[in-house]
Amino acid sequence: MRSRAAILVALVMCAGCGTGTSGGGAGSADQLSVRSLGGGQPECEGTFAPGQSVEISDPGFAPGAEVTLEITPDGGGAHTSITVADEHGAINTTTQLPQAAGQVSVRASGFGPTGMQVDDSATVDVRPPGNSCD
């Protein structure tokens, strides 16, 4: 019984923990998704072109919660913005990915429906057009 209680405490304390990889509309374990708004490389699922417009969505927040979005390319220089979750606790916003190629971290943080901090993330690959998908 003691181990079951410890697991329950660990699960509650880790609500929203972890990182996921997302791209091309596939959701991560964190529920954060990054979808193309056109352009990019359709033959390379999960990759985006430098400067491409994307939609970022995540249904895991409290209704009306302020959610901080942070877009960070490999070389640093994070771009931070704030959006507000809708009446269902979801965010849906558009932004442009950085112009530099490489891995880009997308993070959304704010309060979840239980009042605990939610910190969801995804990593997307930004490649110039014409590069192979390998």
Residue pairs with C-beta under 8 A, 6 or more apart in sequence:
12 116
15 112
15 114
15 116
15 118
16 30
16 60
16 112
16 116
16 117
16 118
16 119
16 120
17 119
18 29
18 30
19 28
19 30
19 121
19 122
19 123
20 27
20 28
20 29
20 30
20 32
20 120
20 121
20 122
21 28
21 46
21 122
21 123
21 124
22 28
22 32
22 33
22 34
22 46
22 106
22 122
22 123
22 124
23 34
23 45
23 46
23 47
23 48
23 122
23 124
23 125
24 35
24 36
24 45
24 46
24 47
25 33
25 35
25 36
26 33
26 46
27 33
28 120
28 121
28 122
30 58
30 60
30 120
30 121
30 122
31 58
31 59
31 60
31 120
32 56
32 57
32 58
32 60
32 106
32 107
32 108
32 120
32 121
32 122
33 56
33 57
33 58
33 122
34 48
34 54
34 55
34 56
34 106
34 122
34 124
35 54
35 55
35 57
36 48
36 52
36 54
37 52
37 53
37 54
37 55
37 94
38 53
39 49
39 52
39 53
40 47
40 48
40 49
40 52
41 47
41 48
41 49
41 127
41 129
41 131
41 133
43 133
44 125
44 127
44 133
46 124
46 125
47 124
47 125
47 126
47 127
47 133
48 54
48 97
48 104
48 124
48 125
48 126
48 127
49 97
49 126
49 127
49 128
49 129
50 97
50 98
50 99
50 100
50 101
50 126
50 127
50 128
51 96
51 97
51 98
51 99
52 96
52 97
52 126
53 94
53 95
53 96
53 97
54 94
54 95
54 96
54 97
54 124
55 92
55 93
55 94
56 69
56 91
56 92
56 93
56 94
56 95
56 106
56 108
57 90
57 91
57 92
57 93
58 67
58 90
58 91
58 108
58 120
59 88
59 89
59 90
60 89
60 112
60 113
60 118
60 120
61 67
61 85
61 89
61 90
61 91
61 108
61 110
61 111
61 112
61 113
61 118
62 85
62 89
62 110
62 111
62 112
62 113
62 115
63 85
63 86
63 87
63 88
63 89
63 113
64 84
64 85
64 87
65 84
65 85
65 89
65 110
65 111
65 112
66 82
66 83
66 84
66 110
67 82
67 83
67 84
67 85
67 91
67 108
67 109
67 110
68 80
68 81
68 82
68 107
68 108
68 109
68 110
69 80
69 81
69 82
69 83
69 91
69 93
69 95
69 106
69 107
69 108
70 78
70 79
70 80
70 105
70 106
70 107
70 108
70 109
71 78
71 79
71 80
71 95
71 97
71 98
71 104
71 105
71 106
72 78
72 79
72 104
72 105
72 107
73 98
73 100
73 102
73 103
73 104
73 126
74 100
74 102
74 103
74 104
75 100
75 102
77 98
79 95
79 98
81 93
81 95
83 91
83 93
84 91
85 91
85 110
86 92
89 112
89 113
91 108
97 104
97 124
97 126
98 104
98 126
100 126
101 126
101 127
101 128
101 131
102 125
102 126
103 123
103 124
103 125
103 126
104 123
104 124
104 125
104 126
105 121
105 122
105 123
106 121
106 122
106 123
106 124
107 119
107 120
107 121
108 118
108 119
108 120
108 121
109 117
109 118
109 119
109 120
110 117
110 118
111 117
111 118
112 118
